[in-house]
Amino acid sequence: MSEAATPPGSVPGTVFPPGFDPVAESVEKTLCFRGFWAWAVLILLIALGISLFMWLLRKCIQGPAYRKANRIDGKVVIVTGCNTGIGKETVLELAKRGARVYMACRDPGRCEAARLDIMDRSRNQQLFNRTLDLGSLQSVRNFVERFKAEESRLDILINNAGIMACPRTLTADGYEQQFGVNHLGHFLLTNLLLDRLKHSSPSRIVVVSSAAHLFGRINREDLMSEKNYGKFFGAYSQSKLANILFTLKLSNILKGTGVTVNCCHPGVVRTELNRHFAGPGWMKSVLQTGSLYFFKTPKAGAQTSLRLALDPQLESSTGGYYSDCMRWPLVPWARNMQTADWLWRESEKLVGLPPLEPPPPGQSPTQNGNGTQNGNGSASASATANPASREMQSVETVVVNRS
Ligand SMILES: NC(=O)c1ccc[n+]([C@@H]2O[C@H](COP(=O)([O-])OP(=O)(O)OC[C@H]3O[C@@H](n4cnc5c(N)ncnc54)[C@H](OP(=O)(O)O)[C@@H]3O)[C@@H](O)[C@H]2O)c1
């Protein structure tokens, strides 16, 4: 019987298990990372994986951008609340594409600073600083009067301005601030500009709403949140739901005119909208830091409004709710046309417009849904909140042309 040969380098007499090749094993050991290097490579791979994941997540958070290069040279646009945030980015992009933009802001100083900055970056001189305080119906009327004296056409109206979760205060006309600014001010503005939009058709209205509408309900018994005021889940959400119901009703009214109206949720965007946030200092710092990564930039937040304002493919699309540049279905309470009809009639009375449609049977033209004369019950609103006198006043002084 012959003995198995001892491999070179091994201790003579060592017994190896069957199939074990000590030569191959020693070569493998020299190639393999061990100790520090093995850990370094492992940590590097994990870091790369996490970075890739964070980059992809950030891209998802920012959402899609409107990438078509179509220009709108000479088209007349109004953007409300555009001295900062989403509105400012919207104007910047429209200006780069050649639009004549009326920047409708409540603070002329802040508006001018934004206008100069945008003119510088877009090389477009056709930007105009105009004062509009949506919390004052008179200011809305003054803005419209001046605009109509200056321009005979209006191609795009973007109702962007908004206020969120402020302490309960009243507008100049005595209405709850968030409902007054986010809904009523824009309601009057849009109605007073409809003749210009129709004259310039095909034209577009873009309403910046919010996903907060999901928490909202139109509180017919307490529209001005007098009995119960919830800053965010109450008043803000109600006002953003009102934006959507207004869009649906208006899209029905405007059928066949060539004027489209769509609304959108811009995403969760890092802007000044949370200026009324009243949490403790540490929570503000955590939020601010987290928002750098987890919130959209204002530029990303403007993309859905831009698509609705610009995309030739949407020229005849109307009555839609969009987010991340895509159309989304609405929850049942945001497409309830009975509520939309009621809100429209109520808003007409609150802003002093003559009714577009006859009131439903059993309700007098001056009654609101509660059977009372006005929904706010505020003494400061008395001059403008009496629906009958407002109607007379508005017909005489504003001359509403809804033809
Ligand atoms: N940011 C978000 O995460 C988010 C999410 C969903 C929906 N939205 C909606 O997006 C829109 C734009 O908000 P943003 O995030 O860009 O907020 P922002 O940075 O606070 O900008 C809001 C703009 O509205 C103006 N504004 C406020 N009250 C006004 C009034 N009474 N009259 C005229 N203008 C007034 C502000 O002017 P001042 O600077 O003078 O106050 C400002 O220019 C709002 O409608 C908001 O509800 C935002």
PDBQT file of the ligand as one rigid body, heavy atoms in Angstrom, charges set to zero:
ROOT
HETATM    1  N1  LIG A 501     -46.094  75.043   1.203  1.00  0.00    +0.000 N 
HETATM    2  C1  LIG A 501     -46.825  73.955   1.214  1.00  0.00    +0.000 C 
HETATM    3  O1  LIG A 501     -46.398  72.898   1.716  1.00  0.00    +0.000 OA
HETATM    4  C2  LIG A 501     -48.198  73.949   0.615  1.00  0.00    +0.000 A 
HETATM    5  C3  LIG A 501     -48.924  72.747   0.623  1.00  0.00    +0.000 A 
HETATM    6  C4  LIG A 501     -50.200  72.739   0.077  1.00  0.00    +0.000 A 
HETATM    7  C5  LIG A 501     -50.734  73.893  -0.464  1.00  0.00    +0.000 A 
HETATM    8  N2  LIG A 501     -50.007  75.055  -0.442  1.00  0.00    +0.000 N 
HETATM    9  C6  LIG A 501     -50.616  76.258  -1.022  1.00  0.00    +0.000 C 
HETATM   10  O2  LIG A 501     -49.701  76.884  -1.892  1.00  0.00    +0.000 OA
HETATM   11  C7  LIG A 501     -49.986  78.276  -1.985  1.00  0.00    +0.000 C 
HETATM   12  C8  LIG A 501     -48.707  79.074  -1.877  1.00  0.00    +0.000 C 
HETATM   13  O3  LIG A 501     -48.183  78.898  -0.586  1.00  0.00    +0.000 OA
HETATM   14  P1  LIG A 501     -46.618  78.931  -0.241  1.00  0.00    +0.000 P 
HETATM   15  O4  LIG A 501     -46.288  77.614   0.322  1.00  0.00    +0.000 OA
HETATM   16  O5  LIG A 501     -45.816  79.465  -1.356  1.00  0.00    +0.000 OA
HETATM   17  O6  LIG A 501     -46.651  79.942   1.013  1.00  0.00    +0.000 OA
HETATM   18  P2  LIG A 501     -45.905  81.335   1.289  1.00  0.00    +0.000 P 
HETATM   19  O7  LIG A 501     -44.468  81.198   1.011  1.00  0.00    +0.000 OA
HETATM   20  O8  LIG A 501     -46.347  81.721   2.652  1.00  0.00    +0.000 OA
HETATM   21  O9  LIG A 501     -46.565  82.306   0.204  1.00  0.00    +0.000 OA
HETATM   22  C9  LIG A 501     -47.895  82.712   0.342  1.00  0.00    +0.000 C 
HETATM   23  C10 LIG A 501     -48.102  83.969  -0.454  1.00  0.00    +0.000 C 
HETATM   24  O10 LIG A 501     -49.457  84.387  -0.276  1.00  0.00    +0.000 OA
HETATM   25  C11 LIG A 501     -49.440  85.757   0.077  1.00  0.00    +0.000 C 
HETATM   26  N3  LIG A 501     -50.586  86.180   0.860  1.00  0.00    +0.000 N 
HETATM   27  C12 LIG A 501     -50.928  85.806   2.094  1.00  0.00    +0.000 A 
HETATM   28  N4  LIG A 501     -52.019  86.484   2.488  1.00  0.00    +0.000 NA
HETATM   29  C13 LIG A 501     -52.350  87.307   1.478  1.00  0.00    +0.000 A 
HETATM   30  C14 LIG A 501     -53.360  88.279   1.273  1.00  0.00    +0.000 A 
HETATM   31  N5  LIG A 501     -54.253  88.573   2.227  1.00  0.00    +0.000 N 
HETATM   32  N6  LIG A 501     -53.426  88.922   0.095  1.00  0.00    +0.000 NA
HETATM   33  C15 LIG A 501     -52.528  88.670  -0.867  1.00  0.00    +0.000 A 
HETATM   34  N7  LIG A 501     -51.540  87.789  -0.739  1.00  0.00    +0.000 NA
HETATM   35  C16 LIG A 501     -51.446  87.115   0.431  1.00  0.00    +0.000 A 
HETATM   36  C17 LIG A 501     -48.145  85.933   0.874  1.00  0.00    +0.000 C 
HETATM   37  O11 LIG A 501     -47.802  87.297   0.949  1.00  0.00    +0.000 OA
HETATM   38  P3  LIG A 501     -46.924  87.841   2.187  1.00  0.00    +0.000 P 
HETATM   39  O12 LIG A 501     -45.540  87.351   1.966  1.00  0.00    +0.000 OA
HETATM   40  O13 LIG A 501     -47.076  89.320   2.103  1.00  0.00    +0.000 OA
HETATM   41  O14 LIG A 501     -47.542  87.267   3.408  1.00  0.00    +0.000 OA
HETATM   42  C18 LIG A 501     -47.206  85.116   0.011  1.00  0.00    +0.000 C 
HETATM   43  O15 LIG A 501     -46.785  85.847  -1.085  1.00  0.00    +0.000 OA
HETATM   44  C19 LIG A 501     -50.999  78.572  -0.870  1.00  0.00    +0.000 C 
HETATM   45  O16 LIG A 501     -52.276  78.687  -1.434  1.00  0.00    +0.000 OA
HETATM   46  C20 LIG A 501     -50.936  77.329   0.012  1.00  0.00    +0.000 C 
HETATM   47  O17 LIG A 501     -52.158  77.094   0.667  1.00  0.00    +0.000 OA
HETATM   48  C21 LIG A 501     -48.734  75.104   0.066  1.00  0.00    +0.000 A 
ENDROOT
TORSDOF 0
